[in-house]
């Protein structure tokens, strides 16, 4: 344009992959605290793929940890039938602990 050379930059085509809670948390973390990694992934067109992989990995890890904690703490279907409120409290506690582990090891790493 006139005396200025303005580059015509375009992002590469990206697959529209869906990601959930953990992918959104990872994106927010990268955007706010790891700007270099975020920019690199965005410019290379791998951001959605990365977020989808993190989301899938985090979901699988939360489910695995929850199963292990349920076995260790003997939270069973029998407990659910006998005392629902105790079962709900135990499950909420287990899920919160599993997510904290995943947050520290996967999302915020």
URKANOR-V430756 format. One record per backbone hydrogen bond with DSSP energy under -1.0 kcal/mol. CO is the residue of the C=O (numbers start at 0). NH is the residue of the N-H. If there is no record, write none. Layout:
co=[CO & CO]
nh=[NH & NH]
//
This chain:
co=[0 & 6 & 14 & 19 & 20 & 21 & 22 & 23 & 24 & 25 & 26 & 27 & 28 & 29 & 33 & 34 & 35 & 36 & 37 & 38 & 39 & 40 & 40 & 45 & 46 & 47 & 48 & 49 & 50 & 51 & 52 & 53 & 54 & 55 & 56 & 57 & 58 & 59 & 60 & 61 & 62 & 63 & 64 & 65 & 66 & 67 & 68 & 69 & 75 & 76 & 77 & 78 & 82 & 83 & 84 & 85 & 86 & 87 & 88 & 89 & 90 & 91 & 92 & 93 & 94 & 95 & 96 & 97 & 98 & 99 & 100 & 101 & 101 & 102]
nh=[3 & 8 & 16 & 23 & 24 & 25 & 26 & 27 & 28 & 29 & 30 & 31 & 32 & 33 & 37 & 38 & 39 & 40 & 41 & 42 & 43 & 45 & 46 & 49 & 50 & 51 & 52 & 53 & 54 & 55 & 56 & 57 & 58 & 59 & 60 & 61 & 62 & 63 & 64 & 65 & 66 & 67 & 68 & 69 & 70 & 71 & 72 & 74 & 79 & 80 & 81 & 82 & 86 & 87 & 88 & 89 & 90 & 91 & 92 & 93 & 94 & 95 & 96 & 97 & 98 & 99 & 100 & 101 & 102 & 103 & 104 & 105 & 106 & 107]
//
